[in-house]
Amino acid sequence: MELSEAVAVVTGGGAGIGAALARRLSREGARVVVNDLDKTRATRIAREVGGHAVACDASTDAGVDRLLSEARGTYGEIDLFCANAGVARGGGAEAPDEAWATSWEVNVMAHVRAARALLPAWLARGRGHFLATVSAAGLLSHVTAAPYAVSKHGTLAFAEWLSIVHGDQGITVQALCPQGVRTDMLLGGDDAGRALLLDDALTPEEVADTAVGELGSGRFLILPHPEVARYELHRATDRERWLAGMRRISERVKSAGSKSTESAGDHPPSPPPP
Ligand SMILES: NC(=O)c1ccc[n+]([C@@H]2O[C@H](COP(=O)([O-])OP(=O)(O)OC[C@H]3O[C@@H](n4cnc5c(N)ncnc54)[C@H](O)[C@@H]3O)[C@@H](O)[C@H]2O)c1
């Protein structure tokens, strides 16, 4: 897609991957609307990229309405919507309902609500680009965070659905699925996540470079860690073996709490992304 003068909205753009996306898009000449729950962060990044800040909750109908109407009022119709804001809630079945509900609202419903508000104008003009920040957890799993893994599968499923139903109507949908990325989400998360993912973690700038570089291709999956494609293939073609590998990782995390040096071999269990 042509990014020069394009109108781009980035949710959760005040930090991490979202801030890196905002910076990179602005370098490409886009006019960027930076959204974040945190006003100070949104304002700082918007100033830095010469864009417009909208501080609101991108997961609510009211927040989406405000974000879209300010973006349209400031720059005109939105060309690229980066549904990037996300939350990482850990735990298993014992995780409180609040963790599951928040994960659902932010990781899934924010995307549904944005698409609901964007599609009428996009379909009318036959053009629109929706970049969903998912996670490799949406393709694979996450051994210490069931609410995250389950909700990210929902994020990916909704992006696929949008692509299936609207992909031939001028709507491009892409799913950005990194493993570990050196942001507050990973660095401030639990020890197990850091131990498993930090060694191979990318910087948010590297992830944004890959994502923005792939916008023109329109290919659905964007994998900053290319090995994730192999892990997904293993999951699809030999589920029993993949599950057994994931159980080994889960056990290792539970018993050791630190990263094993065991080689993953050529049929690796996929490490759990955040
Ligand atoms: N960090 C990783 O290792 C990693 C890996 C794969 C995918 N992801 C995904 O990338 C996305 C960005 O994560 P990050 O690592 O940059 O996180 P981060 O915590 O560093 O930054 C997220 C930003 O989003 C904002 N935010 C949270 N909820 C919001 C809401 N409802 N409305 C508006 N803003 C909101 C936060 O205030 C924060 O500034 C998330 O969807 C995350 O799941 C992260």
The ligand as an SDF file (V2000), in Angstrom:
LIG
                    3D

 44 48  0  0  0  0  0  0  0  0999 V2000
    5.7810   -8.1020   23.7900 N   0  0  0  0  0  0  0  0  0  0  0  0
    5.6700   -9.2820   23.2390 C   0  0  0  0  0  0  0  0  0  0  0  0
    6.5050  -10.1690   23.4970 O   0  0  0  0  0  0  0  0  0  0  0  0
    4.5340   -9.5670   22.2820 C   0  0  0  0  0  0  0  0  0  0  0  0
    4.6230  -10.7260   21.4890 C   0  0  0  0  0  0  0  0  0  0  0  0
    3.5870  -11.0310   20.6160 C   0  0  0  0  0  0  0  0  0  0  0  0
    2.4970  -10.1790   20.5120 C   0  0  0  0  0  0  0  0  0  0  0  0
    2.4330   -9.0670   21.2960 N   0  0  0  0  0  0  0  0  0  0  0  0
    1.2460   -8.2120   21.1450 C   0  0  0  0  0  0  0  0  0  0  0  0
    1.6540   -6.9450   20.6830 O   0  0  0  0  0  0  0  0  0  0  0  0
    0.7120   -5.9560   21.1060 C   0  0  0  0  0  0  0  0  0  0  0  0
    1.4500   -4.8210   21.7630 C   0  0  0  0  0  0  0  0  0  0  0  0
    2.1490   -5.3580   22.8680 O   0  0  0  0  0  0  0  0  0  0  0  0
    3.4350   -4.6720   23.5110 P   0  0  0  0  0  0  0  0  0  0  0  0
    4.3550   -5.7600   23.8210 O   0  0  0  0  0  0  0  0  0  0  0  0
    3.8580   -3.5210   22.7020 O   0  0  0  0  0  0  0  0  0  0  0  0
    2.7610   -4.2150   24.8750 O   0  0  0  0  0  0  0  0  0  0  0  0
    3.0890   -2.9930   25.8520 P   0  0  0  0  0  0  0  0  0  0  0  0
    2.4620   -3.3980   27.1240 O   0  0  0  0  0  0  0  0  0  0  0  0
    4.5250   -2.6480   25.8100 O   0  0  0  0  0  0  0  0  0  0  0  0
    2.2790   -1.7790   25.2040 O   0  0  0  0  0  0  0  0  0  0  0  0
    0.8920   -1.8680   25.0400 C   0  0  0  0  0  0  0  0  0  0  0  0
    0.2930   -0.4720   25.0540 C   0  0  0  0  0  0  0  0  0  0  0  0
   -1.1220   -0.6420   24.8260 O   0  0  0  0  0  0  0  0  0  0  0  0
   -1.8300    0.1870   25.7200 C   0  0  0  0  0  0  0  0  0  0  0  0
   -3.1560   -0.3820   25.9230 N   0  0  0  0  0  0  0  0  0  0  0  0
   -3.4810   -1.4900   26.6220 C   0  0  0  0  0  0  0  0  0  0  0  0
   -4.8140   -1.6810   26.5880 N   0  0  0  0  0  0  0  0  0  0  0  0
   -5.3280   -0.6670   25.8490 C   0  0  0  0  0  0  0  0  0  0  0  0
   -6.6540   -0.3130   25.4640 C   0  0  0  0  0  0  0  0  0  0  0  0
   -7.7040   -1.0420   25.8520 N   0  0  0  0  0  0  0  0  0  0  0  0
   -6.8300    0.7920   24.7020 N   0  0  0  0  0  0  0  0  0  0  0  0
   -5.7610    1.5460   24.3280 C   0  0  0  0  0  0  0  0  0  0  0  0
   -4.4980    1.2600   24.6720 N   0  0  0  0  0  0  0  0  0  0  0  0
   -4.2890    0.1690   25.4220 C   0  0  0  0  0  0  0  0  0  0  0  0
   -0.9730    0.2230   26.9790 C   0  0  0  0  0  0  0  0  0  0  0  0
   -1.2690    1.3860   27.7590 O   0  0  0  0  0  0  0  0  0  0  0  0
    0.4460    0.2430   26.3910 C   0  0  0  0  0  0  0  0  0  0  0  0
    0.9210    1.5690   26.1870 O   0  0  0  0  0  0  0  0  0  0  0  0
   -0.2670   -6.6850   22.0140 C   0  0  0  0  0  0  0  0  0  0  0  0
   -1.4310   -7.0040   21.2840 O   0  0  0  0  0  0  0  0  0  0  0  0
    0.4890   -7.9340   22.4100 C   0  0  0  0  0  0  0  0  0  0  0  0
   -0.3640   -8.9830   22.7510 O   0  0  0  0  0  0  0  0  0  0  0  0
    3.4250   -8.7420   22.1690 C   0  0  0  0  0  0  0  0  0  0  0  0
  1  2  1  0
  2  3  2  0
  2  4  1  0
  4  5  1  0
  4 44  2  0
  5  6  2  0
  6  7  1  0
  7  8  2  0
  8  9  1  0
  8 44  1  0
  9 10  1  0
  9 42  1  0
 10 11  1  0
 11 12  1  0
 11 40  1  0
 12 13  1  0
 13 14  1  0
 14 15  2  0
 14 16  1  0
 14 17  1  0
 17 18  1  0
 18 19  2  0
 18 20  1  0
 18 21  1  0
 21 22  1  0
 22 23  1  0
 23 24  1  0
 23 38  1  0
 24 25  1  0
 25 26  1  0
 25 36  1  0
 26 27  1  0
 26 35  1  0
 27 28  2  0
 28 29  1  0
 29 30  1  0
 29 35  2  0
 30 31  1  0
 30 32  2  0
 32 33  1  0
 33 34  2  0
 34 35  1  0
 36 37  1  0
 36 38  1  0
 38 39  1  0
 40 41  1  0
 40 42  1  0
 42 43  1  0
M  CHG  2   8   1  16  -1
M  END
$$$$
